[in-house]
């Protein structure tokens, strides 16, 4: 057996980031910037009003109340005011409208009252700059906004739009082929014949890939036919950035996946010192990474989380490739036996009033028992030994939220 850390290192070293591409801004959300972003414009590009109200000279409202003559009106998007605001004058102005020449403050409409004769009474003393957004108040020309490695979230996309970055350079999403193999797998909802089971692994792995940010190329179920499987794998290698299979990676297995990959790809068949998910295969087919996950559904899930997902996220440029982890506390005894492996116990958890994350194991922990694991939102990492008592600190790997 090999340590999990060694297996992870092997996989990560073989999965460098994909070549950067320039994409439309809308397509960049969720991607990772491949280049630093430097502002090419000021934001805002002109001084403007932060409120609806009246643009004035602050000197005219040094005491309150003050009565001024309204000489015009400005809306957002309007052309600049035709002349400078002079002593004793005000301009009705809307939020975002350019500040007229001569004005250096804005009185909020809530602090005003319109009078007869085109006049306004302002009831609050103003200082220069009041309610004014200055040029570059948010971003200055030449500011280093985001370093390479930044994930483009909605707010980052908004900033990029504000400085006219229409086609940011990002690491693209990995296109990943996922497939199941086996004549025993049923996908059409028909009644099961003796020896048949319903396909579930690829159905589970496809949304896990999508949640990780990948573009999923679902190849469905491939029958136990070496020539057909080879054709699917070679086509996937020619059109995708990675391939994920499940099943047929245990020691001693004779399975079409193992037989075909062993012949056409450069594969390493591993026994990782963890439970579940001890069997794992990794290699390349025509330079494309291939992740061979175990067939038991819980093992397939855990193997994906610990080995495939981090590598795929590295391919997509992410700096933090693992799920978030924290130190939690177990509310029950968690037993295990000494076997030379690290155990990953499926748990549910929540933050309690003490500010700590409290966990309890889900029901069954068998590698084939997906129904119980489906409710788990974290994995507790148990080193080799007898387990831990209730109230003990435990390392927790979050699977959600």
JOURLIN-V384455 format. One record per residue. N is the residue number from 1. RES is the residue in one letter. OMEGA is omega in whole degrees, 0 to 359 (none if undefined). D_LAST is the distance of its C-alpha to the last C-alpha in Angstrom with 1 decimal. Layout:
n=[N & N]
res=[RES & RES]
omega=[OMEGA & OMEGA]
d_last=[D_LAST & D_LAST]
This chain:
n=[1 & 2 & 3 & 4 & 5 & 6 & 7 & 8 & 9 & 10 & 11 & 12 & 13 & 14 & 15 & 16 & 17 & 18 & 19 & 20 & 21 & 22 & 23 & 24 & 25 & 26 & 27 & 28 & 29 & 30 & 31 & 32 & 33 & 34 & 35 & 36 & 37 & 38 & 39 & 40 & 41 & 42 & 43 & 44 & 45 & 46 & 47 & 48 & 49 & 50 & 51 & 52 & 53 & 54 & 55 & 56 & 57 & 58 & 59 & 60 & 61 & 62 & 63 & 64 & 65 & 66 & 67 & 68 & 69 & 70 & 71 & 72 & 73 & 74 & 75 & 76 & 77 & 78 & 79 & 80 & 81 & 82 & 83 & 84 & 85 & 86 & 87 & 88 & 89 & 90 & 91 & 92 & 93 & 94 & 95 & 96 & 97 & 98 & 99 & 100 & 101 & 102 & 103 & 104 & 105 & 106 & 107 & 108 & 109 & 110 & 111 & 112 & 113 & 114 & 115 & 116 & 117 & 118 & 119 & 120 & 121 & 122 & 123 & 124 & 125 & 126 & 127 & 128 & 129 & 130 & 131 & 132 & 133 & 134 & 135 & 136 & 137 & 138 & 139 & 140 & 141 & 142 & 143 & 144 & 145 & 146 & 147 & 148 & 149 & 150 & 151 & 152 & 153 & 154 & 155 & 156 & 157 & 158 & 159 & 160 & 161 & 162 & 163 & 164 & 165 & 166 & 167 & 168 & 169 & 170 & 171 & 172 & 173 & 174 & 175 & 176 & 177 & 178 & 179 & 180 & 181 & 182 & 183 & 184 & 185 & 186 & 187 & 188 & 189 & 190 & 191 & 192 & 193 & 194 & 195 & 196 & 197 & 198 & 199 & 200 & 201 & 202 & 203 & 204 & 205 & 206 & 207 & 208 & 209 & 210 & 211 & 212 & 213 & 214 & 215 & 216 & 217 & 218 & 219 & 220 & 221 & 222 & 223 & 224 & 225 & 226 & 227 & 228 & 229 & 230 & 231 & 232 & 233 & 234 & 235 & 236 & 237 & 238 & 239 & 240 & 241 & 242 & 243 & 244 & 245 & 246 & 247 & 248 & 249 & 250 & 251 & 252 & 253 & 254 & 255 & 256 & 257 & 258 & 259 & 260 & 261 & 262 & 263 & 264 & 265 & 266 & 267 & 268 & 269 & 270 & 271 & 272 & 273 & 274 & 275 & 276 & 277 & 278 & 279 & 280 & 281 & 282 & 283 & 284 & 285 & 286 & 287 & 288 & 289 & 290 & 291 & 292 & 293 & 294 & 295 & 296 & 297 & 298 & 299 & 300 & 301 & 302 & 303 & 304 & 305 & 306 & 307 & 308 & 309 & 310 & 311 & 312 & 313 & 314 & 315 & 316 & 317 & 318 & 319 & 320 & 321 & 322 & 323 & 324 & 325 & 326 & 327 & 328 & 329 & 330 & 331 & 332 & 333 & 334 & 335 & 336 & 337 & 338 & 339 & 340 & 341 & 342 & 343 & 344 & 345 & 346 & 347 & 348 & 349 & 350 & 351 & 352 & 353 & 354 & 355 & 356 & 357 & 358 & 359 & 360 & 361 & 362 & 363 & 364 & 365 & 366 & 367 & 368 & 369 & 370 & 371 & 372 & 373 & 374 & 375 & 376 & 377 & 378 & 379 & 380 & 381 & 382 & 383 & 384 & 385 & 386 & 387 & 388 & 389 & 390 & 391 & 392 & 393 & 394 & 395 & 396 & 397 & 398 & 399 & 400 & 401]
res=[X & X & X & X & X & X & X & X & X & X & X & X & X & X & X & X & X & X & X & X & X & X & X & X & X & X & X & X & X & X & X & X & X & X & X & X & X & X & X & X & X & X & X & X & X & X & X & X & X & X & X & X & X & X & X & X & X & X & X & X & X & X & X & X & X & X & X & X & X & X & X & X & X & X & X & X & X & X & X & X & X & X & X & X & X & X & X & X & X & X & X & X & X & X & X & X & X & X & X & X & X & X & X & X & X & X & X & X & X & X & X & X & X & X & X & X & X & X & X & X & X & X & X & X & X & X & X & X & X & X & X & X & X & X & X & X & X & X & X & X & X & X & X & X & X & X & X & X & X & X & X & X & X & X & X & X & X & X & X & X & X & X & X & X & X & X & X & X & X & X & X & X & X & X & X & X & X & X & X & X & X & X & X & X & X & X & X & X & X & X & X & X & X & X & X & X & X & X & X & X & X & X & X & X & X & X & X & X & X & X & X & X & X & X & X & X & X & X & X & X & X & X & X & X & X & X & X & X & X & X & X & X & X & X & X & X & X & X & X & X & X & X & X & X & X & X & X & X & X & X & X & X & X & X & X & X & X & X & X & X & X & X & X & X & X & X & X & X & X & X & X & X & X & X & X & X & X & X & X & X & X & X & X & X & X & X & X & X & X & X & X & X & X & X & X & X & X & X & X & X & X & X & X & X & X & X & X & X & X & X & X & X & X & X & X & X & X & X & X & X & X & X & X & X & X & X & X & X & X & X & X & X & X & X & X & X & X & X & X & X & X & X & X & X & X & X & X & X & X & X & X & X & X & X & X & X & X & X & X & X & X & X & X & X & X & X & X & X & X & X & X & X & X & X & X & X & X & X & X & X & X & X & X & X & X & X & X & X & X & X & X & X & X & X & X & X & X & X & X & X & X]
omega=[176 & 179 & 178 & 181 & 178 & 178 & 179 & 180 & 179 & 183 & 183 & 181 & 182 & 184 & 179 & 179 & 177 & 180 & 181 & 177 & 172 & 183 & 172 & 187 & 181 & 180 & 183 & 182 & 184 & 179 & 182 & 179 & 178 & 179 & 172 & 176 & 177 & 184 & 176 & 181 & 169 & 173 & 355 & 182 & 179 & 176 & 183 & 184 & 176 & 184 & 166 & 181 & 184 & 175 & 186 & 166 & 184 & 180 & 180 & 181 & 177 & 172 & 181 & 1 & 177 & 179 & 183 & 177 & 178 & 186 & 179 & 182 & 180 & 175 & 176 & 181 & 181 & 174 & 179 & 179 & 189 & 184 & 180 & 174 & 182 & 181 & 177 & 183 & 175 & 176 & 175 & 187 & 179 & 180 & 178 & 180 & 181 & 179 & 182 & 177 & 178 & 179 & 178 & 179 & 178 & 175 & 179 & 181 & 178 & 180 & 183 & 174 & 179 & 180 & 175 & 175 & 177 & 180 & 178 & 175 & 178 & 192 & 181 & 177 & 180 & 172 & 177 & 180 & 181 & 177 & 178 & 173 & 184 & 175 & 180 & 182 & 178 & 183 & 175 & 173 & 180 & 176 & 171 & 189 & 185 & 176 & 171 & 184 & 178 & 175 & 181 & 172 & 182 & 181 & 177 & 178 & 178 & 178 & 179 & 177 & 184 & 179 & 172 & 170 & 186 & 181 & 179 & 178 & 186 & 168 & 186 & 172 & 177 & 173 & 188 & 174 & 176 & 184 & 172 & 178 & 174 & 176 & 183 & 186 & 181 & 181 & 189 & 178 & 181 & 179 & 181 & 171 & 180 & 178 & 181 & 173 & 179 & 180 & 178 & 187 & 180 & 176 & 177 & 186 & 182 & 177 & 174 & 176 & 180 & 179 & 178 & 179 & 181 & 168 & 188 & 173 & 186 & 181 & 176 & 181 & 178 & 181 & 181 & 179 & 188 & 182 & 179 & 179 & 179 & 180 & 179 & 182 & 180 & 177 & 178 & 179 & 181 & 187 & 185 & 179 & 180 & 180 & 176 & 175 & 175 & 178 & 174 & 181 & 180 & 176 & 177 & 178 & 164 & 184 & 182 & 179 & 181 & 181 & 183 & 180 & 178 & 182 & 189 & 183 & 173 & 189 & 171 & 182 & 189 & 167 & 186 & 185 & 177 & 175 & 356 & 173 & 178 & 181 & 180 & 177 & 177 & 177 & 180 & 174 & 185 & 178 & 182 & 180 & 177 & 178 & 178 & 182 & 178 & 186 & 177 & 190 & 179 & 176 & 179 & 179 & 183 & 178 & 177 & 184 & 187 & 189 & 184 & 184 & 179 & 181 & 179 & 178 & 175 & 178 & 182 & 171 & 182 & 176 & 178 & 190 & 182 & 172 & 176 & 178 & 179 & 174 & 180 & 178 & 181 & 180 & 179 & 170 & 176 & 185 & 172 & 178 & 180 & 181 & 179 & 182 & 168 & 180 & 176 & 185 & 180 & 186 & 164 & 184 & 177 & 174 & 181 & 182 & 179 & 179 & 183 & 179 & 183 & 184 & 173 & 179 & 170 & 184 & 184 & 182 & 180 & 183 & 179 & 190 & 184 & 184 & 178 & 182 & 182 & 181 & 182 & 175 & 179 & 174 & 172 & 182 & 181 & 175 & 180 & 182 & 184 & 183 & 183 & 178 & 174 & 181 & 182 & 172 & 179 & 174 & 185 & 174 & 185 & 175 & 179 & 169 & none]
d_last=[32.4 & 30.5 & 27.8 & 24.3 & 24.6 & 27.7 & 26.3 & 23.3 & 25.9 & 28.1 & 25.6 & 24.2 & 27.8 & 28.7 & 26.0 & 26.8 & 25.3 & 26.9 & 29.7 & 28.7 & 29.6 & 30.2 & 28.4 & 28.6 & 26.2 & 24.4 & 23.8 & 22.4 & 19.1 & 16.4 & 19.2 & 20.2 & 23.4 & 26.2 & 28.5 & 28.6 & 29.0 & 31.9 & 32.8 & 35.9 & 36.4 & 36.2 & 33.8 & 35.3 & 38.4 & 40.7 & 40.9 & 39.7 & 39.3 & 36.1 & 37.4 & 39.8 & 43.1 & 46.2 & 46.7 & 49.4 & 51.1 & 49.7 & 53.3 & 54.2 & 51.7 & 52.5 & 53.6 & 52.6 & 53.4 & 54.5 & 56.0 & 55.6 & 56.8 & 54.1 & 55.2 & 52.5 & 49.0 & 46.1 & 43.1 & 40.0 & 41.2 & 44.8 & 47.3 & 48.2 & 50.6 & 54.2 & 55.5 & 54.6 & 54.0 & 57.0 & 57.8 & 57.5 & 55.4 & 51.8 & 49.9 & 47.5 & 44.2 & 40.9 & 37.4 & 37.1 & 40.9 & 42.7 & 44.5 & 48.2 & 50.6 & 52.0 & 49.1 & 46.9 & 45.0 & 43.6 & 44.3 & 41.7 & 43.1 & 42.3 & 44.8 & 47.6 & 50.2 & 52.3 & 56.0 & 59.0 & 60.5 & 57.3 & 56.3 & 53.1 & 52.8 & 50.0 & 49.3 & 47.1 & 48.2 & 46.5 & 46.1 & 46.0 & 42.6 & 41.4 & 38.8 & 39.5 & 36.9 & 38.8 & 39.0 & 36.1 & 34.5 & 31.0 & 31.9 & 35.2 & 36.8 & 36.1 & 32.9 & 30.6 & 27.4 & 24.9 & 25.5 & 25.1 & 21.7 & 19.9 & 17.3 & 18.7 & 16.3 & 18.0 & 19.4 & 20.8 & 22.3 & 23.9 & 25.5 & 26.7 & 28.4 & 29.9 & 31.7 & 32.7 & 30.7 & 30.9 & 30.3 & 28.0 & 28.3 & 25.1 & 24.2 & 24.0 & 21.5 & 22.6 & 24.4 & 23.7 & 26.0 & 24.7 & 27.3 & 28.3 & 31.9 & 34.2 & 36.9 & 35.4 & 32.3 & 32.5 & 30.5 & 32.8 & 32.4 & 35.9 & 37.2 & 36.6 & 39.8 & 40.4 & 38.2 & 35.7 & 31.9 & 29.4 & 27.3 & 23.6 & 22.5 & 22.8 & 21.3 & 18.1 & 18.3 & 19.0 & 15.7 & 13.9 & 16.3 & 15.7 & 11.9 & 13.1 & 15.4 & 18.5 & 21.3 & 21.9 & 25.6 & 25.7 & 29.1 & 29.0 & 31.0 & 33.9 & 36.8 & 38.3 & 40.7 & 40.8 & 42.3 & 39.8 & 36.8 & 38.3 & 38.8 & 35.1 & 33.9 & 36.5 & 35.6 & 31.8 & 32.8 & 34.9 & 32.4 & 28.9 & 27.3 & 26.1 & 26.6 & 24.5 & 26.5 & 26.0 & 28.8 & 32.1 & 31.1 & 32.4 & 35.5 & 38.6 & 36.9 & 39.1 & 36.9 & 37.5 & 34.3 & 35.5 & 39.0 & 38.3 & 35.8 & 38.2 & 41.0 & 39.5 & 36.7 & 36.4 & 34.2 & 33.3 & 32.8 & 30.8 & 30.4 & 27.4 & 27.5 & 24.3 & 23.8 & 22.7 & 23.2 & 26.5 & 28.1 & 26.9 & 28.9 & 28.7 & 31.2 & 32.3 & 34.4 & 36.4 & 34.0 & 30.9 & 28.3 & 28.1 & 25.4 & 27.0 & 24.4 & 25.8 & 26.7 & 25.2 & 22.0 & 19.9 & 21.6 & 20.9 & 17.1 & 17.1 & 19.7 & 17.7 & 14.7 & 17.1 & 19.8 & 19.6 & 16.2 & 16.9 & 20.4 & 19.6 & 17.3 & 20.3 & 22.5 & 20.7 & 21.2 & 17.9 & 18.7 & 15.5 & 15.4 & 13.5 & 9.9 & 9.1 & 11.2 & 12.5 & 15.4 & 15.0 & 17.8 & 18.8 & 20.3 & 22.6 & 24.9 & 23.5 & 26.5 & 27.2 & 30.4 & 31.7 & 31.7 & 31.1 & 27.5 & 24.0 & 22.2 & 18.6 & 18.0 & 15.5 & 14.0 & 12.1 & 11.1 & 10.7 & 12.0 & 15.7 & 18.4 & 19.4 & 16.3 & 15.4 & 12.7 & 14.8 & 14.6 & 17.0 & 17.8 & 17.6 & 21.1 & 22.9 & 22.0 & 24.4 & 23.6 & 24.9 & 23.0 & 20.1 & 20.1 & 18.9 & 16.3 & 14.8 & 13.4 & 11.9 & 8.2 & 9.7 & 13.1 & 15.6 & 18.1 & 21.6 & 24.5 & 27.8 & 29.5 & 29.8 & 26.3 & 25.3 & 26.2 & 24.2 & 23.2 & 22.9 & 20.5 & 18.4 & 16.5 & 12.9 & 11.2 & 7.4 & 7.1 & 3.8 & 0.0]
